[in-house]
Amino acid sequence: MDDETPSLDEMLGFWVGDFEADVPLTQEKLGIHANEGFWWNRANKIGISIDEIENDQVVGHSIVAGNNRPFLGSVNKGEFHVKEPGDHMHDGEFKFQILLGKLIGEWTAYENIDIKKRKYTLEKKTFAYSPGQMLEKGKRFVDWNTVNDDGKYDAELEEMVATFKSATAKIYSINASSKLLSKKDVENLKKGDLLIIRNTIYARHGYSFKYRPLRIFFDAQEWYMPVHTDIKSDFTEIEKKNIQLMLRYEKNAVEYYDYFGRG
């Protein structure tokens, strides 16, 4: 092994960072604008886990936007070429290298989806559940235009806009992972407060959110790592009780459960 080739220990593990659109200028319209000039460039946080390397063969998985996809491939002198199975519309192939402690590369989708190519520069991180982790202040709830990806009106997204706008500073002081909440604690909270406080439980466990408004919000939290798509067995007894309590107070809780509550 030469000096520039990373060791096995340096390559194995979990790498996380932004999964950015790699598109020509003519496709920049794929970004989504919100009020006050806020623009989302369609980047999502991604986790790439290199699980096993034997000789030149690689086994791992990627986690992004609520999808957990396995991959197989090869590595040669720190350069990887791995492929997802191809039975999901957002599957594709990764080409990346590990250089100076960064995992840098590109991804190309098999299907002709909106964003066929993406790029990423990831850092190696170790996930650790921290029940005391609080939201970082200053992460705004953005008033997204109420249109879907086809430019059509989206009533569901409009409802989420209203929910986010109703949130208050309570989201920064109430921790539903470390304290058993009472009816008194939650009965006067806004719908947005309940939604975000409850889903911060999921974020602490590394849950990868499918639904865009929540995904964008939690991706902006520096501590957040999307590492799981199924966390039902990970909740503590305090969290289970608090989730059920808050769901009872959320308007249309059953409607939103599939998006925010299954884990």
N, C-alpha and C positions, 0 to 999 in steps of 0.2 A: 504494500500500500504506500503510495507516494504521500508527500506532506500535504498536498491539497485535497486529498480524498478523505472525507469525514469517516470517523470510526463507526462501527456498528451501533454503539451506544449513542453516538451523536445523531444518527439517523433515525433510530427507533423512537416512537413517542408521538405526542399530539402537537400539531402545528396549527396556529389560528391567526386569522387576519381577514382583510377585506377581499372579497371575490368580485372584482370590478369588471364592468363591461369593456371589452376590447373591440371597439367598433370604429369605422371611419367617420369623419365629420358629418357626412351626409345622413348618418343614422343617430346623431345626437338627440334627435327628437324623442328617442326612446326614454330619455329621462322624464321625470314627472315633476311638474311645478306645483308649488303651493302658494298661498297668500304671503305677502311681505317678502317676496323674492326668494323664498326657500326652495331649493331644488334638490331632489333626490336622484342620484345618478344610476340608480338600479343596482348599487353595490349591496351585497349581503355579507355578513360574517360567515366564514367557512371554517370548518375544522377538518384537517386531513390527518388521519391517524395511520402511521406506518407501524403495523402490528407485528410483522415477522419478515425477516430476510434470511433466506437460506441459499447459499451460493450466490447466484445472481437473480433469484426469484423473489418477488415481493408480494406480500399479502397485506391489505389494509382496507380502510373505508373512509368515505367522506360524509360529512354532515353539514347540510346547508338548507335553509328555508324549510325545515321540517322533514327533510328527506335524509335517510341513512342508507348509503349505497356502498356495497362492497366493491373492491377493485383488485385486480391481479395484474402482474406485469413483471418487468425486469429492471435491474439497476446495473450500471457499469460506470465505475469511477465517480460515483456520486450523482450520476445523471439517471433519472427515472423516466420510464415510459409505462404507464399503467392504464388499464381500461376497466370501465364499469360494465355490467352485464349486457345492457342494451335493451332490457325489457321494460324500461321506464322512459317516458318521453323526454325527460331531462338528463338521461345518461349521456356520457361522453368519455373522452380519453384525456388524461393528464400527461403533460410532459413538464418535468421540473428538475431542478438541481438544488443541492444544499451547498451553500457557499457562504463562508464567514458567518455561520450561525443563522442564516436565513434560508427559508425554502422559497424558491423563486421559480415561477413558471407560467404556463398557459393551459387552458382547457378548451377543448372543442367538442361541441355537441354532435351527436350522431344525426339527430333530426334537425329539420329546418325551423327552429324555434326563433322567438323574437331576438334573443341575444345568443348567437351561435358560438361566439368566442369570448372567453374571459381571461383575465390575468390576475396574478396575486403575488404578494410578498408576505410570507407568514413567519411568525416567531414561534419558537418552541415553548410551550407552557404546560404546566401540570395543573389539572383541575382539582380543586378542593372545595367541597361544600362548606359554606360558612353561614350559619344561621343568623349571625349578627350583621351580615352585609346589608348596608342601606343604599338607597338610590343616591346617585350623585346629583347635586343641585345644578340648575342651569340647563338641564336637558329639556327643551321646550316641547310641548305637545303641539304639533304642527297642524294648522287648519288646511288639510289637503283639499284640493279641488275634488268635487264629488263626481268623478268620472272613473270608469274602469280603463283597462289597458287598450280598449278599442275606441276610446273617446266617448263612450256612452255614459249616460247618467247611471249612478250606482247608489241605490237607496241604502244599501248596507254600509257602504263607506261613509255616506252622509251621517248615518247613525253613529258611526265610530268617531267622526269629527265632533259631533255634539257631545259625545261621552268624554273625549279627551279634554274638550274645552271646559267641561264642568269640574275637572279635577282641581284640587286645592293643595296648599302646602302640607296637608295632612299626610300625603304620600311619603314625605321625607321624615316623618316622625313616628309612624306606626309600623311596627315590625310584626308580621303575622307568622314568622318562623320561630321567634324566640319568646313570644308572650301569648298566653291563651286569652283571646279576646272575649269580651262580654257583649251582651246586647247593647249596653250603654255605650260601649266603644264604637259601635258601627251604625247605630240606628239613625244618626244625623249626618252620616257621610254622604257625599255626592256619589252618583253612579260612577263617575270617572275615578274617584278615590277608591271605591270598592274594587273596580276592575283592575286598576294598576297595583294596588296593594296585594290583591290575590295573586296576580300573575307574577309579581316579584318573587313569590314563593317558587314558582316554576323556574324563573330565571336563576335563582340561587342554586337550583339543582342542575343547571346546565341544559335546560329544555330548549330545543330548537323550534322556534315558533313558525308555523306555516302562514298564519294570517298577517298580511303586510303591515298594517298600522302598528301592531305590537312588535313585530320583528324590527321595524325601523327604530322604534323607541328604545328597545333593549339593546340593539346592536350599538347604539350610541353610548352605552354605559361601558366604560373602560374595563371594568372587572368581569363583564359578562362573557362567558364562553359557551357556545352551542356545542354540547358534547353528547346529548341524548335525545331520542325521540319518544322514549317510553320511560316515564319516571313514576308510574303508579305505585311501585313497590318501595320507592325511596322516601316518601313523605313520612315525617314524624307524626306521632299522635296529636301533638299540638297543631301541626299544619293541617292534618285531616279535619280536625274539629273547626278550625278557623275557616277553611275553604267552604265547608258546608254552611257555616254561619253567614259568611259573606254572600254566598250564592242565594240564600233566602231573601237577602235584601236587595239584590240586583234586579232591576226591572228586566223582564224578558230573559231571566237567567237560563231557562231551558233552551231558548233559541241560541244563545251564545255558548252554551256548554261545549258543543262540538268544536268550536274554534279555540276556546281558551282553557277548557277544564279537563280534558281527558288525560293529558300528559303523555 
